[in-house]
């Protein structure tokens, strides 16, 4: 196992050296890109992988509305349903549940300021999830371009060898060709997963954004009806 580990490390070192001067910026592009990508994953948390993301608002609406018993009357008071909804959201956990439970708490304390406050809150939440995502796209676009630059420098080195020694020294020519191919390969290996994972991240952020807006609407409607019923009371 130890020998395999050292052979793997030595292979990576040889590949890095054979790739030429552009290997360092390619690796830096990959490190920066994956850093911001994983940082976004951590900010979203478990909701990035959960499959029930589109069911959270439906469950919340069901809990807030309340079931009807055999007599046709709703079971539980508004306060009981709100507490039960908050308990279920906190038990589930995740980014979306946290934002919805916070929205319910805000509406419960001061419904008159709920809409304006939640618009600002949702803008900040979306900005929080998207923080640094543009850098991921920049790094995904820069990596293959740096690989192409390595292709050019490798071919230039190859032609310089041909100019000096002709085509009688294939060993020296192979260094330039390997530099061209390895740098191109490295750039594509960085760009391909970054692009795919960034697409997945954008889709999940869009779903969370839509569910937050839908959840805020459900909460707004519930507390609007609740406020109207209070004003109608003698």
N, C-alpha and C positions, 0 to 999 in steps of 0.2 A: 504493500500500500504506500509505503514511504517512497520507494523508487518510482512508482507511478506518479506520485505527486510532484516529485522533482523533475521528472520527464515532462510533465504538463507545463510546469512553470518555465522550464528551459525552452519548450516549444513556443510559448507565448512571447518570451523575450526575443527569440530569434525572429519571430514574425514581426514584432514591433521594430526591430532593427532593420529588417529587410524592407519594411514599408517606407522608409525614408523620413524626411523632415516633417511631412504632413501628418504623420501618425499621432503626434502629440496634440495638435489642435482637433483632430478627429476624436480622440479619446476624451478631450476636454468637452467637446460638444456633446458626446454621449453622457458624460457624468452630469453636466449641467441639465441636460434634457430629462434624464431619468430622475434626477433629484427633484425637480419641480413637478414631474409627473407623479411620483410617489408621495410628494407633499400634498398634492390635491387629493389623492386617495385617502390619506390619513385625515384630512379635514372632513371629507365626506363620511368616513368611517364605515361601519358595517352596511350602510345603505348602498354602497357601491356594488355589493355582491348579492343582496337580498332580492328574492323573486316576488315578494309580496308588496313591493313598493306601491303598486297601483291600487292596493286594497286597503291601505291605511286610512285614507279619507272616507271610504265607504263604511268602514268599521266605526270610525269616529262619528259619522253622521247617524249611523244606526244607534250608537250609544247615547248621543245627545237627544235624538228624537224620542227614544224610549219605546219599549214594546207595548202592545195593547193586550189587556187581559180579556177573559171571556165576556166580561160586561161591556167591553168596548172602550173602557177608560184607560188612560196611560198609567203605567206603573211607575211609581216614584215621583218625587218632586223634581223641579229644575235643578236645585242644588245637589240632590242626590245623583242625578244623571251627570252633572258636571264633574262631581268628584269621581264617579265611576269612570268617566271618560279620561280624566287626567291620570287616574291610576293605571288604566290599560295602556295609555300612551307611554307613560314612564316605565312600565314593565317591559314594553317592547324595546325601547331604546332606539338609538339611531338619530341621524341628523333631522330627518323629516318629523319624527315623533317629538323631538325636542322643540322644534320650531312651532309645531301645532299646539303643543301644550303651553308654550309661552304665549301664543296668540290667545288662547282661551283665558289664561290668567289676566292678560291685558284687558280683554273685553269684559271680563267679570268685574274688574276693578273700576274701569272707566270706559263705558261703551261709546260715549260721545267723541272721544279722541281716538277710538280704535282704528278707523279707516285710514286716517292720515298717518298715524303712527306705524301701522302695519305696512303701508306702502314704502315708507323709509326703511323699515326692518327688512322687507323682502329684497329691496335693492341692495342693502348691505350684505344680506345672506348670499345672494347670487354673486356679488362681487367677491365675497369671501371664498366661495367655491371655485371661482374662475381665476383666482389670484395666481399669477405666474404661468397660466396656460399658454399665453402667447409666446413665452420664451421656449416652451416645448416645441411649438410649431416652427419657430425660428431655427432651433437646433436640428430638428428633423429635416429641414430644407438645406441647412448649411452642411450637414455631414456628407451627402453625396456630392455636393459641389467641391468640398475639400478632397474627396476621393478622386474626383475628376482632375483637380489640380495635381494630385499625386500621379495620376496617369500621364499628365503632360510632362511633369518633371522627370518621371521615369523614362519616357520616350526620348526626352532631350538628352538624358545621360546616355541612353543607348546609341543615339546618333553621334554623340561626341566620341564614344568609344570606336564606332565605325569609322569616323573621320580620322582618328589617330592611328588605329591598328588595322583598319579594314574589317572584313568579316572572317578573319582567320582565328579570332580569339572568342569562341562562344561563351567561355566562362565570364568574361567581363561584360559581354552583351546580356547574359542572363541576369546579372545584378540589376540592370536598368529595367528589364522586362518584368522581373519579379516585383520591383518597387512599384511599377505601374499597376500591376494586377492586384497586389496585396492592398495597396491604398484604396483602390476602387472597391474591392471586396469589403474592406473595413468600413468605408463610408456607407455602403448599402446595408451592412449588418447593423449599423447604428440607426439609420433612417427608417428601415422597414418596421421594426417593432415599435419605435416611437410613434410613427404615423398611425399604426393600427390601434395602439393603446390610447392615443390621444383621441381618436374617433370614438372609441368606447367611452372615454371619460366625458366627452361632449354630449353624447347621447344620454348618459346617466344624469348629468347636470341639467339638461333640458327637461327630462322626466321629473326630477325633483322640483324644478322651477314651476312646472305646470301643476304638480300636486300641491305645492305650497299655495299657489294662487287659488286652486279649487278649494283647498281646505280653509283658506281665509274667507272665501265666499260663503261656505257652509256655516262657518262660525258667525259671520256677519248676519246671515239670515236668521240663525237661531236666536241670537241676542236681540235682533231687531224685533222679532215676534215677542220675545220675552219683555222687552221694554214697552212695546205697544200694549201688552196685556196689563202691565203695571199702571199705565196711564188710564186704562179703561176701568180700573178698579175704583169703586167709590171711596 
